[in-house]
């Protein structure tokens, strides 16, 4: 009977299956003619090699996905929990940190245990507990009710019942303010603690300390001084380079002076100053404006605006690129960025002509340099006087360092992923050259499955989970695409440093936070930032900015994304801000901030201030300045930001803010 039982063998998988198939094929081939054996052996080995390559690729994808999840977990614990995790932490470090946070003792060899409260401290602990019921807090400012604190007591001789019945979190608080203690609801009828322990006493004490600290959450007295600049309206200079309303400007500056603003931002538009003829610059309107600002003894930051403005429904004025550029564009449309369908955007010039002499014998970079040098020469007296505190260099649409991938004039609407902008002939030549250098000439093409402007990542084959963005071709293309962005910044900033020697230079970096919670980060990829979950797309760019000693100005949304929007667009503005700001600080960059054109409520004000000068940053890093963009002139009587005065005082570290008081 035992002889009739046949042993069941496990079916081999993966590499074992490939090896078993190869062995079986070799055994079979011993009984066949030599010619047939050679043919089948070659076919089998080729198939086995392909299987091994596919399995290797799948293993790499699984490993990247695992590392991406681990990276998010570690980042969340560091950001929101202040866990002192090492740079290359593993799961053992995470478990040890969580155990220590819960009051356990973790030895270096992994031994974990909990201490009881020493007898000599029991009397002292009882005395501390007598004060718990008398401890009072204001319910409007505290996340816990007074009754919950009275229920928090320690008895050394019997049991401990610690039951905060409700944990009410003030939504105006930043995530950093909620990282000291995490308290869960407990049922004292079913859960009892047999003895007093160190963790129990620490829980109650830390609870009180946390409640006490939230009373001062809106107290910015004595914090770092962050200068605040207000951006003047776009229409302050008309298309003929004339100051549109001198008296209105004086009224606005007078109002800003009363708010104790540190300075103003002025856009110097390429499309106005060099509008009709190459190298014919008209600065008269700006000279008059700067003289008025000087009367109020305010600092000025000027923006070299090499982009157009106003081709949206909300814009009240249109400022195009210079007319002579647009005329050239009619004959050579490839000087503009182009999408896959061949549609051109005139928001700014393509980076493909940065070093191509197609603009009346000049390259695009030379055109930018001539404009900057003209400004520096025209206003040399004001530079010597120290009126200009900094110069911002526009490097793309809206003055931001990015591709025009989500242009509203192309039909894009939030939260579309946008489209790659690399189909003009100059960028296509660059792509062919890069593919040939890599040894894969057939890679000289843009992705054919990347969707449209308003597509979602999961609707495309390129950006979906485990999509082509992480294939060999996808990684090659995205690296080339993002490298063009870094090279453009390097080319322009090299000449800007010559034009504005010894003047602080600023570069604006966008906040592309939608689809940030997906693996591909599709919207960032089309904008030129190679920042999927398994890649840091900002450090290479910041290395270029550091090379030129540039101040990085980040666009802070100040938004609290609702749950619906977070689910719909997988948006995470706070997560993006944390990554970008810390990456810049780690590179040693000076960091500044600017708001989007949105009206802020009380919570938005606090989020902006907390971002500008984080309370729990051990290195006390903060913004070097903050720029507030106003959607309309303040003197018109409609102040979209009703908390502006308190906001400025909080940024200056002057007062205890009333922003957090309902």
Secondary structure, 3 states (H helix, E strand, C coil): CCCCCCCCCCCCCCHHHHHHHHHHHHHHHCCCCHHHHHHHHHHHHHHHHHHHHHHHHHHHHHHHHHHHHHHHHHHHHHHHHCCCCCCCCCHHHHHHHHHHHCCCEECCCCCEECCECCHHHHHHHHHHHHCCCCCCCCCCCCCCCHHHHHCCCCCCCCCECCCCCCCCCCCCCCHHHHCCCCCCCCCCCCCCECCCEHHHHHHHHHHHHHHHHHCCCCECCCCCCCEEEEECCHHHECCCCCECCHHHHHHHHHHHHHCCCCEEEEEEEHHHHCCCCCCCCCCHHHHHHHHHHHHCCCEEEEEEECCCECCCCCCCCCECCCHHHHHHHHHCHHHEEECCCCCEEEEEECHHHCCCCCECCECHHHHHHHHHHHHHHHCHHHHHHCCEEEEEECCCHHHECCCCCCCHHHCCCCCCCCCCCCCCHHHHHHHHHHHHHHCCHHHCCCCCCCCCCCCCHHHCCCCCCCCHHHCHHHHHHHHHHHHHHHHHHHHHHHHHHHHCCCCCEEEEECCCCCCCCCCCCHHHHHHCCCCCCCCCCCHHHHHHHHHCCCEEEEEECCCCCCHHHHHHHCCCHHHHHHHHHHHHHHCCCEEEEEECCCCCCHHHHHHHHHHHCCCCCCCCCCCCEEEEECCCCHHHCCCCCCCHHHHHHHHHCCCECCCCCC
